[in-house]
């Protein structure tokens, strides 16, 4: 199965001091062991770059140099395929924003969903599943959800 990894997951993956880093690593290891593959969009990479290079004193910024952000991005690219947008994903985005009356900052989530739909990806690993609840065709999970589900399976 294909999973798109939301930006928050990518950020915690390469930030070992984050309290949720271990959950992300463990959930990805578990999913990979089950044969799942991981993807992100160019939008996720841009958001990743924004947060990692934003000053640490600014809202959620990591304050990394561009060189260190580049190194962390390279780690992500080793394990996760970065998908480019296509005319099909653009057409799907337009369909979704009209269908769901998407406004404001929610257009970014619609853009990820459009990419997923165009690429046949039905699962999203995110720390914000409520942001995607309008897209009933998606299966969303947090890293913790994956770990709890695995612990509860026979």
Residue pairs with C-beta under 8 A, 6 or more apart in sequence:
1 35
1 36
1 37
1 122
1 123
2 36
2 37
2 38
2 39
2 119
2 120
2 121
2 122
2 123
3 31
3 36
3 37
3 38
3 39
3 121
3 123
3 124
3 125
4 38
4 39
4 40
4 41
4 112
4 115
4 116
4 121
4 123
4 124
4 125
5 13
5 38
5 39
5 40
5 44
5 80
5 125
6 40
6 44
6 112
6 124
6 125
6 126
6 127
6 128
7 40
7 44
7 47
7 48
7 51
8 126
8 127
8 128
9 24
9 125
9 126
9 127
9 143
10 40
10 44
10 48
10 76
10 80
11 18
11 48
11 51
11 52
11 62
12 18
12 20
12 21
12 23
12 24
12 127
13 21
13 24
13 25
13 28
13 75
13 76
14 72
14 75
14 76
15 21
15 62
20 127
20 143
23 143
23 144
23 147
24 143
26 143
26 147
27 125
27 143
27 144
27 146
27 147
28 38
28 79
28 125
28 143
30 146
30 147
30 150
31 38
31 125
31 146
32 38
36 123
37 81
38 79
38 80
38 81
38 125
39 80
39 81
39 82
39 83
39 119
39 121
40 76
40 80
40 81
40 82
40 83
41 82
41 83
41 85
41 111
41 112
41 115
42 82
42 83
42 84
42 85
43 108
43 111
43 112
43 115
44 82
44 112
45 73
45 76
45 82
47 108
48 69
48 73
48 76
49 69
49 73
51 60
51 61
51 62
52 61
52 62
52 64
52 68
52 69
52 72
53 61
53 62
53 63
53 64
53 65
53 66
53 69
54 60
54 61
54 62
54 63
55 61
55 63
56 62
56 63
57 63
62 69
64 72
83 115
83 119
85 111
85 115
86 118
88 118
89 111
89 114
89 115
89 117
89 118
89 119
90 114
92 114
92 115
92 117
92 118
93 110
93 111
93 114
95 114
96 102
96 110
96 113
96 114
96 117
96 135
97 107
97 110
100 110
100 134
100 135
102 109
102 110
106 131
109 131
109 132
112 124
113 132
113 135
113 138
115 121
116 122
116 124
116 138
117 137
122 137
122 138
122 139
123 138
123 139
123 140
123 141
124 132
124 138
124 139
124 140
124 141
125 140
125 141
125 142
125 143
125 146
126 132
126 140
126 141
126 142
127 142
127 143
129 140
129 141
129 142
132 138
132 140
133 140
141 149
